[in-house]
Amino acid sequence: MSILETIRSPKDIKNLPAQRLNELAAEIRALLVDVTAKNGGHLASNLGVVELTIALHRVFDSPTDRIIFDVSHQTYVHKLLTGRNGDVFLKIRMDGGCSGFSSPDESEHDAFVAGHAGTALSAALGLAYARDKIGDGTSNIIAVLGDASLSCGLTMEALNNMSATTKRLIIIVNDNKFSIGRSVGAIPLYLNKILRSKIYGATIGVLKKMLGSGKFGTSILRNARRLKRALKSLILPTSYFEYYGLRYFGPVDGHSIAQMEEIFEFCRHSKVPVLVHVKTVKGKGCAAAADFPEKFHGVEPAVALENCEKNADCEKNTASAKDTDYGEILGLQLAKLAECDVRIVGVVSAMARGTGLVHMRNKFPDRCLDVGIAEEHAVTFSAALAKGGMRPICAMYSTFLQRAFDQILHDVCLQNLPVIFCIDRAGISAHDGATHHGIFDISYLRPIPNAVILQPNGAQEFVDALHSALLWNCPTFIRYPKSCGRVVDASALKFSKFLGIGRADELVRGKEVCLIALGPMIDLARAVAAQLKSAGVNAGILNGRFAKPLDESALGKVFEDYEMVATIEDNVLSGGFGSAVLEFYLAAERNSSGVRKNRGTRKILRFGWPDKFIGHGSSIGSIMGKNGLSPSEIAGKIIGALSATEPHSRKISTANAGVGHFL
Ligand SMILES: Cc1ncc(C[n+]2csc(CCOP(=O)(O)OP(=O)(O)O)c2C)c(N)n1
């Protein structure tokens, strides 16, 4: 039996002899590599926190003590030590497996939901305040942040509030010098300065001498004042944290469990908020991940690490096996566009690799502006770049753009500034689950005046949309999923056709029902149409393309020609594209603009994501299937509605609740 198999709860870890801990760490690392090779997931970050997580669970008493991990992509080790080793972990991020992020529904040891960066400190402060006011007043609240998350705006806001909120809080900064790529900005630089300071070695020496290597219990308290004086005199550049009312400890070797246990034990009794600066190596224990932490931050399912050469070819090999990413196309197009137009800059918030802007970064390092995990800043910064005459292309994942709603509204759209937003990962994010699905953007962007929102149908239309948007000169939001669903030669794509704002495209002429879809949902519409055809129903397909403005003339014709319309989108139904079509229809009907031409009320069905949070799953297809969005279910609902006895009734059918409503 492995050591890991004997750990059923954090209590078992406390009872493990110290000399067996490194063996346990090695077992955990081997499992992390195996599981992420099969299921994909956050490899490098988890490899880096193995000892840190063991030390935390040896010293603190979860779940009485609450450990809150920022982003929580690095909680795999925590999951293994808190009763989730076994089948549920082997299926992590897949159907029936545990989530790749912190999930209180899954375990009492997961203190707070997370998936977006910078939330841990605010969450910790809230829990600490509640503990002080209505809780036991004694348990520990520990926030574990990466060096990149420490510099998030939200973290800064919480830091600013700390001393007014509680006197007892422990912050662990896991400093591995990396965000996904290298951490950027002044705060990571400042941490680095501390690490590089000559006194680092001396500090550790003094701590070792003062604390000894074994268990110390109350002796630590006796030594505390001496320790404090010694640390203060030794670690000079830490006053930044002291302004926030924090006592700084470190840097500590994040791969020495003994060293961390000593410091954490001291922190447990601290009567003031403390910050422990832990130095770790991202990807520790796996040569490829340690050498290329950016690439191995998150890995795709079924990447066989042992076959990965430790060079850039590895990336090419794995990429060639799958469909082309829109990000790849974006990065290459931007690099080309930037050659002929000095005004073009890429703006990205810590996601240069994920959004494809690495290509721009490689070619024009000073015109790929990575602002760190700072979406709000990225958006206002882009607004001002546009105001200053530049042409910013701000690339961000749909889920993270949520952070910057007010900046989009107040800073970009209110001034009608020509910022082009390339919204990657729009739609369902299969393995990451609820925190990462990009299924809200149409709904939160649609009410904003001046916003032009579109979803291209495939790689060529994406390139055309990007180039056309540069000519439109207005706030533009181009949404698309990760992959364009086909293998295309990204470097050969060229601008081929100017797209007029708000122009839809009839793809298939039909008779009984018109399917209006956006982006990849057009492929789904084709599959639905095929099923309808075999049931004797002739379906037309309209590429809606724009969620705003709608193509009113094309829609008017659709409502004239078809008795039934079904919208299909990769967004929530509430406020999405289907809602826009409904609004259009109702307004047109009220204005008696002739859309009905005395042929009776049209039936409108909407297909999209229901009003609930959707979890993770093995594939986008499996999640769609579970939510009534398979071709056969959609076709079945359309056939059912077509054959309903009262074609002109105007009631909302509850039979379709969640996935499709008809009017
Ligand atoms: C608001 C937000 N923006 C971007 C991301 C994508 N993201 C996930 S992890 C990560 C890097 C986190 O770096 P750090 O906090 O230093 O932790 P590490 O992975 O290095 O341990 C980023 C940018 C996110 N999760 N949330």
The ligand as an ORCA input file, in Angstrom:
! r2SCAN-3c Opt
* xyz 1 1
  C      -9.517     36.806    -13.277
  C      -8.663     35.725    -13.882
  N      -7.878     36.015    -14.937
  C      -7.113     35.048    -15.486
  C      -7.122     33.788    -14.980
  C      -6.325     32.675    -15.651
  N      -5.295     32.158    -14.744
  C      -5.442     30.995    -14.087
  S      -4.160     30.643    -13.114
  C      -3.360     32.027    -13.586
  C      -1.996     32.328    -13.054
  C      -1.991     32.402    -11.583
  O      -0.693     32.669    -11.186
  P      -0.318     32.612     -9.667
  O      -1.372     33.272     -8.867
  O       1.048     33.135     -9.498
  O      -0.392     31.060     -9.339
  P       0.526     29.871     -9.857
  O      -0.221     29.163    -10.917
  O       1.818     30.421    -10.360
  O       0.685     29.014     -8.689
  C      -4.108     32.768    -14.498
  C      -3.686     34.030    -15.115
  C      -7.967     33.535    -13.886
  N      -8.072     32.315    -13.363
  N      -8.717     34.512    -13.354
*
